[in-house]
């Protein structure tokens, strides 16, 4: 209202762009919370050209449209702290990769100040990370739809990996002395996104998260090690498929947090953790399909570097097969379940124990009455 604009935000209802930065004041406040933004660069040619012309701490505003061809895919921030934002939301700003490349490539140690906001990324096709490929970088991905992308290995929509590389030789010149390595993990923030209808041949139909394997770190001289700690929140992850073993995969020492997410209706297990540290809090993991145990959550913690899986205040229900929807095949008490609704069916197989969950306090086994999209019915006991 005019009153709210004047009293709350101090803006002028008769002047749509009071600060003359090229952005409507109401839109600017809705997306940024204030008018204290740098003037926007409007992408009038290709999106990559607008990114290339932007200085650090600036905004690149992308008008509504479908963006195809060279300069509108495999987009690269080159390490810049910029916000790439659509003018009218993901329904109206589409990056179409035309089944020949990926949407975005972050590989220059970008930080959370490198932001992608409000796009649909579709029809990506590449070996890994067909929507977003993130290597040793930590961008923020917000309010996006990532759909219809295909990876021939891992990460149909997202792949986030450590960048492990030879940085220098202890003797100075190439080949002299010991090789000195750096390992820079990826810690992207993925929030308020819809990730649906993506495909991977191997792991992570929707999201693949990995770091440098700890056995590698222990066997070489690593001068700089930054552990990856991805954060995924308020995302709906639906209808993805992998020939391998997971919708969301975390492995090799990554430290991931999933919060307030729905992982539902996928043709592969919902969440797989292999030697990583994963917390799922306030999530729903349901109606996923697989051929064996662990259709909801599979937690494999073995060897010298086992990691952990923590399910807190989460629903794991309606996954098929129904038995062992949460599956921890190693007896080391590193898959802990607290205040979680799960079906509670963990029978012996052939008279042998195959599942070693650590069931803590506050768990229930009542039907949560899930809707098809992962929401819960108003009469749900949870």
One Martini backbone bead per residue (centre of mass of N, CA, C, O) as a GRO file, in nm:
protein
  382
    1UNK     BB    1   0.102   0.032   0.009
    2UNK     BB    2   0.140   0.362   0.045
    3UNK     BB    3   0.185   0.360   0.351
    4UNK     BB    4   0.404   0.143   0.358
    5UNK     BB    5   0.602   0.283   0.169
    6UNK     BB    6   0.645   0.529   0.355
    7UNK     BB    7   0.680   0.405   0.656
    8UNK     BB    8   0.868   0.150   0.600
    9UNK     BB    9   1.056   0.243   0.327
   10UNK     BB   10   1.065   0.551   0.225
   11UNK     BB   11   0.886   0.571  -0.028
   12UNK     BB   12   0.750   0.673  -0.346
   13UNK     BB   13   0.440   0.612  -0.495
   14UNK     BB   14   0.500   0.829  -0.747
   15UNK     BB   15   0.791   0.669  -0.764
   16UNK     BB   16   0.909   0.377  -0.899
   17UNK     BB   17   1.228   0.514  -0.916
   18UNK     BB   18   1.374   0.686  -0.680
   19UNK     BB   19   1.695   0.585  -0.723
   20UNK     BB   20   1.772   0.546  -1.028
   21UNK     BB   21   1.853   0.207  -1.094
   22UNK     BB   22   1.637   0.044  -1.290
   23UNK     BB   23   1.440  -0.032  -1.042
   24UNK     BB   24   1.172  -0.122  -0.898
   25UNK     BB   25   1.098  -0.066  -0.578
   26UNK     BB   26   0.916  -0.308  -0.507
   27UNK     BB   27   1.102  -0.526  -0.629
   28UNK     BB   28   1.356  -0.454  -0.466
   29UNK     BB   29   1.238  -0.509  -0.184
   30UNK     BB   30   1.144  -0.805  -0.234
   31UNK     BB   31   1.454  -0.903  -0.311
   32UNK     BB   32   1.643  -0.704  -0.090
   33UNK     BB   33   1.487  -0.500   0.139
   34UNK     BB   34   1.597  -0.252  -0.037
   35UNK     BB   35   1.755   0.048  -0.204
   36UNK     BB   36   2.075  -0.040  -0.149
   37UNK     BB   37   2.162  -0.051  -0.463
   38UNK     BB   38   2.308  -0.105  -0.738
   39UNK     BB   39   2.304  -0.042  -1.041
   40UNK     BB   40   2.172  -0.191  -1.310
   41UNK     BB   41   2.239  -0.442  -1.546
   42UNK     BB   42   2.109  -0.490  -1.859
   43UNK     BB   43   2.033  -0.762  -2.053
   44UNK     BB   44   2.055  -0.707  -2.412
   45UNK     BB   45   2.202  -0.957  -2.479
   46UNK     BB   46   2.386  -1.158  -2.339
   47UNK     BB   47   2.448  -1.288  -2.037
   48UNK     BB   48   2.758  -1.304  -2.048
   49UNK     BB   49   2.808  -1.009  -2.129
   50UNK     BB   50   2.690  -0.891  -1.868
   51UNK     BB   51   2.882  -1.028  -1.674
   52UNK     BB   52   3.149  -0.916  -1.799
   53UNK     BB   53   3.057  -0.600  -1.741
   54UNK     BB   54   3.058  -0.652  -1.446
   55UNK     BB   55   3.099  -0.554  -1.133
   56UNK     BB   56   3.149  -0.572  -0.832
   57UNK     BB   57   2.850  -0.549  -0.655
   58UNK     BB   58   2.644  -0.609  -0.880
   59UNK     BB   59   2.358  -0.595  -1.105
   60UNK     BB   60   2.195  -0.840  -1.312
   61UNK     BB   61   1.932  -0.779  -1.537
   62UNK     BB   62   1.682  -1.008  -1.660
   63UNK     BB   63   1.470  -1.036  -1.888
   64UNK     BB   64   1.224  -1.166  -2.026
   65UNK     BB   65   1.282  -1.502  -2.152
   66UNK     BB   66   1.448  -1.705  -2.396
   67UNK     BB   67   1.774  -1.854  -2.358
   68UNK     BB   68   2.005  -1.907  -2.625
   69UNK     BB   69   2.299  -2.008  -2.702
   70UNK     BB   70   2.561  -1.832  -2.727
   71UNK     BB   71   2.593  -1.682  -2.400
   72UNK     BB   72   2.337  -1.879  -2.254
   73UNK     BB   73   2.560  -2.085  -2.152
   74UNK     BB   74   2.793  -2.177  -1.950
   75UNK     BB   75   2.799  -1.985  -1.715
   76UNK     BB   76   3.049  -1.729  -1.604
   77UNK     BB   77   3.172  -1.537  -1.328
   78UNK     BB   78   3.484  -1.517  -1.270
   79UNK     BB   79   3.459  -1.453  -0.941
   80UNK     BB   80   3.220  -1.272  -0.907
   81UNK     BB   81   3.034  -1.025  -0.714
   82UNK     BB   82   2.716  -1.109  -0.817
   83UNK     BB   83   2.378  -1.042  -0.933
   84UNK     BB   84   2.167  -1.274  -1.095
   85UNK     BB   85   1.851  -1.146  -1.217
   86UNK     BB   86   1.527  -1.166  -1.267
   87UNK     BB   87   1.248  -0.961  -1.340
   88UNK     BB   88   1.003  -1.226  -1.339
   89UNK     BB   89   1.105  -1.498  -1.287
   90UNK     BB   90   1.121  -1.841  -1.370
   91UNK     BB   91   0.870  -1.847  -1.569
   92UNK     BB   92   1.017  -1.592  -1.758
   93UNK     BB   93   1.325  -1.713  -1.720
   94UNK     BB   94   1.499  -1.896  -1.971
   95UNK     BB   95   1.748  -2.153  -1.976
   96UNK     BB   96   1.834  -2.306  -2.284
   97UNK     BB   97   2.058  -2.576  -2.364
   98UNK     BB   98   1.969  -2.775  -2.603
   99UNK     BB   99   2.128  -3.050  -2.530
  100UNK     BB  100   2.466  -2.922  -2.523
  101UNK     BB  101   2.471  -2.815  -2.217
  102UNK     BB  102   2.508  -2.608  -1.951
  103UNK     BB  103   2.426  -2.348  -1.746
  104UNK     BB  104   2.656  -2.357  -1.506
  105UNK     BB  105   3.004  -2.238  -1.414
  106UNK     BB  106   3.182  -2.294  -1.111
  107UNK     BB  107   3.566  -2.225  -1.065
  108UNK     BB  108   3.661  -1.930  -0.892
  109UNK     BB  109   3.589  -1.909  -0.587
  110UNK     BB  110   3.313  -1.851  -0.530
  111UNK     BB  111   3.076  -1.696  -0.338
  112UNK     BB  112   2.778  -1.606  -0.181
  113UNK     BB  113   2.800  -1.330  -0.365
  114UNK     BB  114   2.724  -1.537  -0.590
  115UNK     BB  115   2.417  -1.486  -0.768
  116UNK     BB  116   2.123  -1.686  -0.841
  117UNK     BB  117   1.795  -1.544  -0.952
  118UNK     BB  118   1.511  -1.651  -1.121
  119UNK     BB  119   1.536  -1.940  -1.288
  120UNK     BB  120   1.521  -2.146  -1.570
  121UNK     BB  121   1.681  -2.469  -1.608
  122UNK     BB  122   1.713  -2.636  -1.926
  123UNK     BB  123   1.837  -2.891  -2.124
  124UNK     BB  124   2.075  -3.021  -2.005
  125UNK     BB  125   2.396  -3.169  -2.146
  126UNK     BB  126   2.628  -3.378  -1.970
  127UNK     BB  127   2.842  -3.537  -1.763
  128UNK     BB  128   2.830  -3.298  -1.529
  129UNK     BB  129   2.625  -3.084  -1.426
  130UNK     BB  130   2.366  -2.980  -1.619
  131UNK     BB  131   2.300  -2.718  -1.461
  132UNK     BB  132   2.529  -2.731  -1.222
  133UNK     BB  133   2.884  -2.659  -1.197
  134UNK     BB  134   3.082  -2.709  -0.895
  135UNK     BB  135   3.425  -2.588  -0.834
  136UNK     BB  136   3.554  -2.465  -0.564
  137UNK     BB  137   3.264  -2.335  -0.480
  138UNK     BB  138   3.004  -2.077  -0.329
  139UNK     BB  139   2.724  -2.026  -0.432
  140UNK     BB  140   2.402  -1.874  -0.488
  141UNK     BB  141   2.084  -2.047  -0.515
  142UNK     BB  142   1.771  -1.884  -0.611
  143UNK     BB  143   1.467  -1.926  -0.724
  144UNK     BB  144   1.472  -2.203  -0.894
  145UNK     BB  145   1.439  -2.401  -1.199
  146UNK     BB  146   1.533  -2.751  -1.237
  147UNK     BB  147   1.486  -2.901  -1.564
  148UNK     BB  148   1.554  -3.151  -1.792
  149UNK     BB  149   1.829  -3.276  -1.706
  150UNK     BB  150   2.150  -3.441  -1.826
  151UNK     BB  151   2.371  -3.695  -1.697
  152UNK     BB  152   2.633  -3.932  -1.768
  153UNK     BB  153   2.678  -3.923  -1.456
  154UNK     BB  154   2.668  -3.671  -1.235
  155UNK     BB  155   2.430  -3.451  -1.179
  156UNK     BB  156   2.161  -3.338  -1.323
  157UNK     BB  157   2.152  -3.047  -1.176
  158UNK     BB  158   2.385  -3.098  -0.951
  159UNK     BB  159   2.748  -3.030  -0.902
  160UNK     BB  160   2.965  -3.061  -0.608
  161UNK     BB  161   3.318  -2.997  -0.587
  162UNK     BB  162   3.637  -3.039  -0.541
  163UNK     BB  163   3.948  -2.866  -0.583
  164UNK     BB  164   4.216  -3.074  -0.681
  165UNK     BB  165   4.560  -2.948  -0.676
  166UNK     BB  166   4.853  -2.848  -0.805
  167UNK     BB  167   5.032  -2.568  -0.683
  168UNK     BB  168   5.331  -2.669  -0.592
  169UNK     BB  169   5.677  -2.681  -0.539
  170UNK     BB  170   5.911  -2.700  -0.288
  171UNK     BB  171   6.153  -2.613  -0.501
  172UNK     BB  172   5.968  -2.434  -0.726
  173UNK     BB  173   6.023  -2.610  -0.961
  174UNK     BB  174   5.936  -2.828  -1.177
  175UNK     BB  175   6.003  -3.139  -1.007
  176UNK     BB  176   6.092  -3.002  -0.739
  177UNK     BB  177   6.040  -3.182  -0.497
  178UNK     BB  178   5.738  -3.154  -0.353
  179UNK     BB  179   5.411  -3.188  -0.389
  180UNK     BB  180   5.162  -2.927  -0.358
  181UNK     BB  181   4.836  -2.921  -0.230
  182UNK     BB  182   4.499  -2.828  -0.308
  183UNK     BB  183   4.171  -2.810  -0.126
  184UNK     BB  184   3.858  -2.691  -0.261
  185UNK     BB  185   3.558  -2.664  -0.154
  186UNK     BB  186   3.203  -2.688  -0.175
  187UNK     BB  187   2.946  -2.420  -0.059
  188UNK     BB  188   2.658  -2.416  -0.144
  189UNK     BB  189   2.351  -2.228  -0.182
  190UNK     BB  190   2.028  -2.389  -0.179
  191UNK     BB  191   1.719  -2.204  -0.240
  192UNK     BB  192   1.398  -2.210  -0.333
  193UNK     BB  193   1.378  -2.478  -0.513
  194UNK     BB  194   1.309  -2.657  -0.819
  195UNK     BB  195   1.374  -3.019  -0.861
  196UNK     BB  196   1.285  -3.159  -1.179
  197UNK     BB  197   1.325  -3.405  -1.417
  198UNK     BB  198   1.599  -3.542  -1.373
  199UNK     BB  199   1.920  -3.699  -1.494
  200UNK     BB  200   2.127  -3.990  -1.405
  201UNK     BB  201   2.342  -4.250  -1.448
  202UNK     BB  202   2.440  -4.236  -1.164
  203UNK     BB  203   2.461  -3.994  -0.935
  204UNK     BB  204   2.244  -3.756  -0.865
  205UNK     BB  205   1.978  -3.662  -1.016
  206UNK     BB  206   1.988  -3.381  -0.863
  207UNK     BB  207   2.229  -3.422  -0.631
  208UNK     BB  208   2.592  -3.371  -0.609
  209UNK     BB  209   2.819  -3.441  -0.331
  210UNK     BB  210   3.173  -3.353  -0.297
  211UNK     BB  211   3.500  -3.441  -0.194
  212UNK     BB  212   3.795  -3.508  -0.078
  213UNK     BB  213   3.934  -3.786  -0.015
  214UNK     BB  214   4.084  -3.872   0.282
  215UNK     BB  215   4.302  -4.065   0.161
  216UNK     BB  216   4.432  -3.850  -0.011
  217UNK     BB  217   4.500  -3.641   0.210
  218UNK     BB  218   4.689  -3.855   0.372
  219UNK     BB  219   4.905  -3.902   0.107
  220UNK     BB  220   4.957  -3.590   0.095
  221UNK     BB  221   5.054  -3.258   0.049
  222UNK     BB  222   4.838  -3.027   0.222
  223UNK     BB  223   4.828  -2.684   0.251
  224UNK     BB  224   4.517  -2.651   0.153
  225UNK     BB  225   4.199  -2.690   0.338
  226UNK     BB  226   3.855  -2.683   0.217
  227UNK     BB  227   3.560  -2.770   0.331
  228UNK     BB  228   3.267  -2.886   0.227
  229UNK     BB  229   2.932  -2.701   0.298
  230UNK     BB  230   2.645  -2.761   0.204
  231UNK     BB  231   2.320  -2.581   0.146
  232UNK     BB  232   1.977  -2.705   0.175
  233UNK     BB  233   1.671  -2.512   0.125
  234UNK     BB  234   1.348  -2.510   0.046
  235UNK     BB  235   1.318  -2.775  -0.136
  236UNK     BB  236   1.187  -2.932  -0.435
  237UNK     BB  237   1.230  -3.292  -0.497
  238UNK     BB  238   1.108  -3.416  -0.813
  239UNK     BB  239   1.104  -3.663  -1.056
  240UNK     BB  240   1.369  -3.815  -1.047
  241UNK     BB  241   1.652  -3.997  -1.221
  242UNK     BB  242   1.855  -4.300  -1.165
  243UNK     BB  243   2.061  -4.565  -1.236
  244UNK     BB  244   2.169  -4.556  -0.978
  245UNK     BB  245   2.139  -4.445  -0.610
  246UNK     BB  246   2.021  -4.127  -0.641
  247UNK     BB  247   1.905  -3.807  -0.574
  248UNK     BB  248   2.080  -3.754  -0.313
  249UNK     BB  249   2.437  -3.701  -0.292
  250UNK     BB  250   2.690  -3.792  -0.042
  251UNK     BB  251   3.057  -3.756  -0.037
  252UNK     BB  252   3.380  -3.744   0.049
  253UNK     BB  253   3.362  -3.539   0.323
  254UNK     BB  254   3.121  -3.398   0.315
  255UNK     BB  255   2.914  -3.116   0.465
  256UNK     BB  256   2.571  -3.155   0.494
  257UNK     BB  257   2.261  -2.954   0.464
  258UNK     BB  258   1.916  -3.035   0.520
  259UNK     BB  259   1.630  -2.802   0.498
  260UNK     BB  260   1.309  -2.798   0.434
  261UNK     BB  261   1.269  -3.062   0.251
  262UNK     BB  262   1.145  -3.230  -0.053
  263UNK     BB  263   1.181  -3.590  -0.122
  264UNK     BB  264   0.983  -3.687  -0.399
  265UNK     BB  265   0.897  -3.906  -0.651
  266UNK     BB  266   1.147  -4.089  -0.708
  267UNK     BB  267   1.360  -4.317  -0.921
  268UNK     BB  268   1.510  -4.325  -0.632
  269UNK     BB  269   1.673  -4.265  -0.378
  270UNK     BB  270   1.665  -3.995  -0.179
  271UNK     BB  271   1.921  -4.057   0.033
  272UNK     BB  272   2.283  -4.064  -0.002
  273UNK     BB  273   2.553  -4.183   0.215
  274UNK     BB  274   2.921  -4.170   0.151
  275UNK     BB  275   3.145  -4.060   0.367
  276UNK     BB  276   2.970  -3.841   0.507
  277UNK     BB  277   2.818  -3.533   0.642
  278UNK     BB  278   2.470  -3.559   0.741
  279UNK     BB  279   2.187  -3.332   0.767
  280UNK     BB  280   1.835  -3.389   0.832
  281UNK     BB  281   1.594  -3.119   0.862
  282UNK     BB  282   1.271  -3.090   0.818
  283UNK     BB  283   1.201  -3.341   0.633
  284UNK     BB  284   1.081  -3.505   0.326
  285UNK     BB  285   1.091  -3.871   0.258
  286UNK     BB  286   0.895  -3.976  -0.023
  287UNK     BB  287   0.789  -4.187  -0.275
  288UNK     BB  288   1.029  -4.366  -0.336
  289UNK     BB  289   1.220  -4.570  -0.579
  290UNK     BB  290   1.345  -4.913  -0.552
  291UNK     BB  291   1.516  -5.244  -0.540
  292UNK     BB  292   1.598  -5.185  -0.233
  293UNK     BB  293   1.731  -5.091   0.028
  294UNK     BB  294   1.700  -4.744   0.090
  295UNK     BB  295   1.471  -4.557  -0.048
  296UNK     BB  296   1.511  -4.319   0.144
  297UNK     BB  297   1.774  -4.403   0.332
  298UNK     BB  298   2.137  -4.420   0.282
  299UNK     BB  299   2.401  -4.534   0.520
  300UNK     BB  300   2.755  -4.530   0.455
  301UNK     BB  301   2.978  -4.631   0.729
  302UNK     BB  302   3.319  -4.686   0.658
  303UNK     BB  303   3.612  -4.717   0.792
  304UNK     BB  304   3.823  -4.452   0.878
  305UNK     BB  305   3.596  -4.245   0.723
  306UNK     BB  306   3.262  -4.240   0.804
  307UNK     BB  307   3.094  -4.032   0.929
  308UNK     BB  308   2.741  -3.910   0.901
  309UNK     BB  309   2.385  -3.954   1.002
  310UNK     BB  310   2.112  -3.707   1.049
  311UNK     BB  311   1.783  -3.738   1.177
  312UNK     BB  312   1.557  -3.449   1.212
  313UNK     BB  313   1.245  -3.394   1.206
  314UNK     BB  314   1.152  -3.636   1.006
  315UNK     BB  315   1.019  -3.784   0.705
  316UNK     BB  316   0.994  -4.151   0.645
  317UNK     BB  317   0.773  -4.238   0.373
  318UNK     BB  318   0.650  -4.449   0.114
  319UNK     BB  319   0.874  -4.617   0.038
  320UNK     BB  320   1.028  -4.836  -0.217
  321UNK     BB  321   1.066  -5.044  -0.021
  322UNK     BB  322   0.925  -5.062   0.299
  323UNK     BB  323   1.162  -5.192   0.401
  324UNK     BB  324   1.424  -5.023   0.499
  325UNK     BB  325   1.409  -4.702   0.444
  326UNK     BB  326   1.627  -4.707   0.661
  327UNK     BB  327   1.985  -4.758   0.583
  328UNK     BB  328   2.244  -4.934   0.792
  329UNK     BB  329   2.498  -5.174   0.718
  330UNK     BB  330   2.672  -5.060   0.964
  331UNK     BB  331   2.815  -5.132   1.294
  332UNK     BB  332   2.842  -4.777   1.425
  333UNK     BB  333   2.619  -4.561   1.509
  334UNK     BB  334   2.601  -4.325   1.247
  335UNK     BB  335   2.279  -4.355   1.236
  336UNK     BB  336   2.061  -4.102   1.339
  337UNK     BB  337   1.727  -4.096   1.505
  338UNK     BB  338   1.516  -3.803   1.559
  339UNK     BB  339   1.207  -3.693   1.561
  340UNK     BB  340   1.086  -3.928   1.367
  341UNK     BB  341   0.899  -4.038   1.086
  342UNK     BB  342   0.857  -4.394   1.062
  343UNK     BB  343   0.775  -4.730   0.980
  344UNK     BB  344   0.953  -4.952   1.154
  345UNK     BB  345   1.069  -5.160   0.923
  346UNK     BB  346   1.331  -5.411   1.039
  347UNK     BB  347   1.395  -5.694   0.931
  348UNK     BB  348   1.515  -5.984   0.909
  349UNK     BB  349   1.758  -6.161   0.700
  350UNK     BB  350   1.784  -6.484   0.732
  351UNK     BB  351   1.826  -6.414   1.054
  352UNK     BB  352   1.964  -6.133   0.995
  353UNK     BB  353   2.128  -5.851   1.056
  354UNK     BB  354   2.129  -5.541   0.834
  355UNK     BB  355   2.048  -5.309   1.048
  356UNK     BB  356   2.206  -4.996   1.214
  357UNK     BB  357   2.033  -4.819   1.382
  358UNK     BB  358   2.001  -4.508   1.579
  359UNK     BB  359   1.748  -4.489   1.802
  360UNK     BB  360   1.610  -4.234   1.953
  361UNK     BB  361   1.420  -3.973   2.033
  362UNK     BB  362   1.079  -3.903   1.935
  363UNK     BB  363   0.970  -4.134   1.775
  364UNK     BB  364   0.749  -4.235   1.502
  365UNK     BB  365   0.486  -4.474   1.336
  366UNK     BB  366   0.288  -4.288   1.204
  367UNK     BB  367   0.089  -4.193   0.966
  368UNK     BB  368   0.139  -3.879   0.789
  369UNK     BB  369  -0.029  -3.823   0.537
  370UNK     BB  370   0.068  -3.801   0.247
  371UNK     BB  371   0.108  -3.633  -0.025
  372UNK     BB  372   0.216  -3.649  -0.346
  373UNK     BB  373   0.414  -3.378  -0.298
  374UNK     BB  374   0.489  -3.407   0.037
  375UNK     BB  375   0.273  -3.315   0.181
  376UNK     BB  376   0.050  -3.272   0.451
  377UNK     BB  377  -0.213  -3.346   0.610
  378UNK     BB  378  -0.420  -3.184   0.834
  379UNK     BB  379  -0.447  -3.481   1.004
  380UNK     BB  380  -0.172  -3.517   1.086
  381UNK     BB  381   0.038  -3.639   1.350
  382UNK     BB  382   0.285  -3.422   1.263
   0.00000   0.00000   0.00000
